[in-house]
């Protein structure tokens, strides 16, 4: 059985000055054995580690931002960063993750007319099917699937989407993709549904007063079927409206705390509308949800964990997770996280867990942030359904 072999590349849990605690190992067991902190072994053995938001582009699918595709927050047309020869299983094991919520940035593909988004999404699903079959991997449909994946060191994916433009006012399409494996639906991204808008996003371009009537119906349908609703990129009023509609907890898979406001960089200014303050975080936590901390505006492992701490202060330890907003199948340096953080092949979760221990998090709290909180929501929403 594959025990999670990762490269010999050094990854560090950054100390206050020197970033001292380095883990060098052939396998995750070697890394734990060589750690300076024996508690890390307990963290790794007990945590179902989950990245709540990671872009997965299987072989045959490119991250196209060509003509007809919205160019993203940087206004650039970017070529795909994924390498079709990379193994999803190997990348997950090297990262120290049990699962990722595999997102497809649907509106970063050409959407010129009604039907394009649905066709593009079904094409991605078919490619994902082939990738999983080739590697003998599976989707997780309930908590038991995640537990088995952790126990056997055979990672899984939670099938998702970033932006629901494929719906086009046809509610039955939610069940269509549910039957193809969808269990995590991010309602909004950067571009509206061409036919029926679902709600206001955090970019400020639209003024629909929050969640639209079809947006409410989509959330209710997700509740009925057992799909986790993700309100990343949603405007504050949209999130507030969702709390009045949803009978299940939801997540905001990738964002940051308002402490980023102290960062005067262009990146911070661009991302400012997406950050959560205490009031907005409380809306999510009061609904029983989870907020994922992304990799932006963190210049080191130490700073990333400080951002986790800041979000815990806003939302509470039971309502924070990891949502890197990265590309796990990227072969380009810096794409899997950012240049300042260890990439997935550098043992991302091991480094984060080690630094969380150093900054005073308990083993149990790391387990919650590392994946336990998401597991709680996933279990409640799916309710054991296959």
C-alpha positions, -999 to +999 in steps of 0.1 A: +000+000+000+012+035-008+020+051+026+022+086+014+056+089-001+067+125-007+099+140-020+130+147+001+125+184-004+128+202+029+098+217+044+099+238+076+077+248+104+090+283+107+103+295+141+101+330+154+135+339+137+152+310+120+124+286+109+142+259+127+121+227+128+128+210+095+113+177+085+132+155+060+117+121+052+110+095+026+075+089+040+051+107+063+060+082+090+097+091+086+088+128+088+069+124+120+096+102+135+122+129+128+101+158+140+114+179+169+079+178+184+066+143+193+030+157+193+031+159+155+027+121+153-006+124+172-018+152+150-010+133+118-025+100+130-057+116+143-065+143+117-085+138+085-067+166+068-088+184+042-082+214+019-116+229+015-108+246-018-083+234-044-085+236-081-082+202-098-077+201-135-075+165-146-057+153-178-075+167-208-089+198-192-070+231-193-076+262-172-084+283-202-089+321-199-090+327-236-116+346-256-150+345-240-136+336-206-135+361-178-098+369-171-099+367-133-091+393-107-058+402-124-073+407-158-048+384-175-053+355-199-034+327-183-023+293-196-030+262-177-006+254-148-015+218-145+006+189-156-014+160-170+013+135-160+010+143-123-007+118-100-035+131-079-029+104-053+008+112-051+002+150-048-023+145-020-001+122-001+029+145-005+008+174+008-002+153+038-039+156+029-067+130+031-089+149+007-094+181-012-126+197-022-119+196-059-131+228-075-135+236-112-133+274-119-163+272-143-163+308-153-126+307-162-137+287-193-154+302-224-190+309-216-204+328-246-240+315-248-265+295-227-254+259-225-217+265-227-212+264-189-231+231-185-212+215-214-179+227-199-187+213-165-199+180-178-166+178-198-146+184-166-166+157-147-159+132-175-122+140-173-122+137-135-139+103-139-111+091-161-084+105-138-099+087-108-104+055-127-068+055-139-055+060-104-081+038-087-092+066-065-127+075-054-149+104-045-160+108-009-198+108-005-200+108+033-179+109+065-173+072+064-155+075+031-132+102+046-125+080+076-116+050+054-094+072+032-075+084+063-071+050+078-059+034+046-038+063+034-057+062+001-068+098-005-101+108-020-116+139-035-148+157-026-163+167-060-170+204-062-174+234-085-165+271-082-194+290-096-227+275-106-232+290-140-242+256-153-276+258-137-291+285-160-323+287-141-329+249-144-330+235-109-329+199-121-293+204-132-283+204-095-295+168-092-280+160-125-245+167-113-253+153-078-258+120-096-223+125-112-207+129-078-211+166-068-211+170-030-197+206-026-213+235-046-199+270-045-228+291-055-210+321-069-176+331-084-167+361-105-191+359-134-229+356-132-251+329-146-259+341-182-296+331-177-305+334-141-284+353-115-281+335-082-270+364-059-246+393-053-209+385-052-182+403-033-169+422-063-196+449-059-206+449-096-241+437-091-269+450-068-295+423-065-302+428-029-284+396-019-297+361-027-321+359-057-352+336-057-334+310-079-304+313-056-326+304-026-340+274-045-306+261-053-296+262-017-328+244-007-321+218-034-286+213-021-300+208+014-325+182+001-299+162-018-271+164+007-246+189-010-224+213+010-232+249+001-201+271-003-206+309-001-171+319-009-172+350-031-207+359-018-215+394-007-224+399+030-261+403+023-260+371+002-245+352+031-270+367+055-299+357+032-285+322+031-288+318+068-326+324+065-330+298+038-306+270+045-316+242+069-280+230+070-247+246+079-226+260+050-190+269+044-170+299+031-142+278+018-115+304+011-111+338+025-090+357+051-094+377+083-096+415+082-062+417+097-050+416+061-062+452+059-028+462+075-012+449+043-009+478+018+001+456-011-018+456-044-029+420-036-044+431-002-063+459-018-076+436-045-087+410-020-101+434+006-138+430-003-135+392+002-121+394+038-143+387+068-146+409+099-160+397+132-196+404+123-194+385+090-175+356+105-201+354+133-229+350+107-212+318+094-203+304+129-238+311+142-251+290+113-227+261+123-205+267+093-168+267+086-145+293+072-114+282+052-082+303+055-065+309+021-028+312+013-029+349+002-011+376+021+010+351+040+047+355+036+057+324+055+043+294+073+044+315+105+023+342+089-002+317+075-007+302+110-011+337+124-039+342+099-055+310+111-052+324+146-068+356+136-097+338+120-102+316+151-104+348+171-132+360+148-152+328+143-141+304+171-120+272+170-150+251+158-156+272+127-122+275+110-105+252+084-079+253+056-089+264+021-057+272+002-073+283-031-044+266-050-039+242-078-027+208-065-018+194-099+004+224-107+039+216-119+050+253-117+069+265-086+046+285-063+014+275-080+005+248-054+006+274-026+027+305-031+064+311-033+066+319+004+049+288+016+059+251+012+041+237-018+021+205-018+051+184-026+069+201+002+045+186+027+021+215+031-001+201+059+029+187+079+045+221+079+013+239+089+005+214+117+041+217+131+039+255+131+004+254+147+019+233+176+048+259+179+023+287+181+003+271+209-025+252+192-034+220+209-035+186+191-073+186+193-075+222+179-052+213+150-075+184+143-105+207+141-089+233+118-070+206+098-102+189+087-124+180+117-146+210+114-153+204+077-159+168+085-186+178+109-204+199+083-199+173+056-213+146+079-244+166+089-252+177+053-247+143+037-261+124+066-245+092+057-260+092+022-241+076-007 
